[in-house]
């Protein structure tokens, strides 16, 4: 069975030089040659950093002459190791008078990470020069954990900016195929971005390039994937940012109702959402049923919520699962109370009201079992002189000849010996 470090190496796309060093390190580790294993691992680590420097564009505030000398020295077998280590220890320079930054470091690391690199350089010396400190198996394992956790942070731009750049490239169709999985990049967030900078990281991705009220498909993909694969501490600031922008929240949840529990809504937030935001979304029934499915709406508020949703939708065309949830939560009763028994359903110019509700009425009839209250109200409406032709047009797709729903409604009318209005005789006579 492969070691964890071997799987990590396989998925990291390192150069052949790096892979050879890691292979030697793993071989020595399995043979119990702890000093050799740690030394090879350290050399692999520094080789990665050397290659990153050589392949990079110099930092903005780094003198071109010094950069050229650094690149030249990295080609020298006797000097490169010291040059790379020195690069990890450099800090930015600030003018004491103007407080302006005057020079960038090569690697933008924090103090803690620089100290950790120095610690492992000292352990490297223990191995190379056989100093008194004992080197055990756990030293190699700890170093592997260190590089796995921090390798993505040690970049020329700094871990966070480097990851942002990679994500931008991922979404550039001239660079990356549209079907390439973004999961590996999203999984880097935990290791590339310091916890204190996670809010800045997500804001940089979500608040750039597009208007605040537009949460693009790409940004939604970022949010969804992070909620799936990252730990809570990575997503906490992301969730806060999305919840703070009502347009982002509505857009995202409308397209990803399965992620609703990730947002840890309290009762007040839930109520405010379905009262003010859900009703203007593009997947009202899908998102509403997700609230119901997860028990997020208190039982004593469901009737009110049903009424709010019914007034917001233009048609009733749920999926099978959505319809089942709505049925279990009294949606048909709300329909009867608010639409069938509405004073505008019968009377002067009632056809205008029924025209407006035609798609909802037809959708209810199509999805629910035959209901006596519904057919009797339709008979009453069509016994009027002014009635809805729009709804009759919808019936052509609902009351198909010999369909179960048509037969069931016909039976209700025949059982009660109801005189069928002229416009309904096409379906039930």
Secondary structure, DSSP 8 states (H G I E B T S, - for coil): ---HHHHHHHTTT--HHHHHHHHHHHHHHHHT-HHHHHHHHHHHHHHHHHHHHHTS---TTS-HHHHHHHHHHTT-TTTHHHHHHHHHH---EE-TTT--EEE--SS---HHHHHHHHHHHHHHHHHHHT-SS---HHHHHHHHHHHHHHGGG-SSS-HHHHHHHHHHHHT-TTTS-TT---HHHHHTHHHHS-GGGHHHHHHHHHSSSS-TT---HHHHHHHHHHHHHS-HHHHHHHHHHHHH-HHHHHHHHHH-GGGGGGG---HHHHHHIIIIIGGGSS-HHHHHHHHHHTT-S-GGGHHHHHHHHHHH-S-----HHHHHHHHHTTHHHHHIIIIITSTTSSSTTHHHHHHHTHHHHHHHHHHS---HHHHHHHHHHHTSSS--HHHHHHHTTTS-TT-HHHHHHHHHHHHTT----GGGHHHH-
